[in-house]
Amino acid sequence: MGDSELDRLSTQLEVDVAVGDTFLHAVVDEKVRHPRVSLYKNRGRAVDQERRWRQELEAIRRKTKRLGTFDLNRNLHVLEVDRPISEVEEALTNSHPWVSKPSNYRGTSWRSYSKRLMLAEWLLFMPETFATDYRMKLCPKGRHVLVFAAKGLTRVLSRTGGLIMKTVSRLPGGGLGQSEYQNAIYCSMLDCIMVSEQVDSMQLSDAMACVPRESTPIEFKVLDLIRFRGTSYTQLPFRERCLWLEKFLRDQIEEATDGDPVRFEILPAHDCDDETMTSVFSVKPHFELDGILFYHEAVIYETGATPLMGWLKPYMLPEWFPHLSFHPDYMRDIPDDYTTYLNEVQKQEKQARRSGDRMPSALLSGNDQSG
């Protein structure tokens, strides 16, 4: 049997893996359902990711069911029914117990929040419900950080928990524009990208003291909401965290005045249907693009890597979505020796191992390669 015949049979092969009483169905079709990868070498990785994807999704659903009565009392179920967005927003705002009053949060050491970032994995398989159940965020080049504001200071922590810098901000608990009492009781935590220009120019170190106010503020792009004014949002699904970020908390997070040392901008979440993705990918990004994060709308915020959060470099997109058009800027960083998506993933993982990083580069969400 020739190589061409083997290739033809490989692209038609479907893998069924039994898990409990269910079967995982991983279609390996390089032209339609999967990028151009070697089935023989990489089938196991894709199937393993799908298995873990289903397990985590089922765990979230079981947990949601257990907490159903509690969520019902808080009116969080309003997002699950077909109601006008204005009614949903009003119900959420009215039901949220800390929306207009301070909590009794007293805070703990910032060190207890180190290594708390949620991290992505390389996207290795395409869920059948991708178009309806996923949302995406374009990520600028920079460093993946945790911004922690409490007790009048704003600390920036690396993904490994190292202290990058201390400063002040207008986040609740962050020191600026708040009373001593507010700084003492409030705590805020955001998952952010610290953009490249500031990272390169500041020569950051773990021992860095408070950053003086300069004419050019340090810019943070907000990926996700962890805690705000002492209220935890980690148990809310991603779609609801996006609603809080973009509808209710935007003005408070993005508030800034001249002379502030830091500024925050919320990165918008886009739907993953073909029409929306075409409108996003066909125009030039307004920042230097590092990659795209794909979130399952039900994923809660948990520490570490999750298969419910996928990562792709911009130049990998045409292999996954060959029917879409892309602005030329999406191809600008394609390596000279680039062949296929999976080869590039393997190359980056080898580079990460050689550099002493124990985690694959995909788990870094494409940022903070230095730890």
Secondary structure, 3 states (H helix, E strand, C coil): CCHHHHHHHHHHCEEEEEECCEEEEEECCCCCCCCCCCHHHHHHHHHHHHHHHHHHHHHHHHHHHHCHHHHHHCCHHHHHCCCCHHHHHHHHHHHCCCCCCCCCCCCCCHHHHCCCCEEEEECCCCCCCHHHHEEEEEEECEEEEEEEEECCEEEEEECCCCEEEEECECCCCCECCCCHHHHHHCEEEEEEEEEHHHHHHHCCCCCCCECCCCCCCEEEEEEEEEEECCEECCCCCHHHHHHHHHHHCHHHHHCCCCCCCEEEEECCCEECCHHHHHHHHCCCCCCCEEEEEEEECCCCCCCEEEEEEEEECHHHHHHHCCCCCCCHHHHCCCCCCCCCHHHHHHHHHHHHHHCCCCCCHHHHCCCCCCC
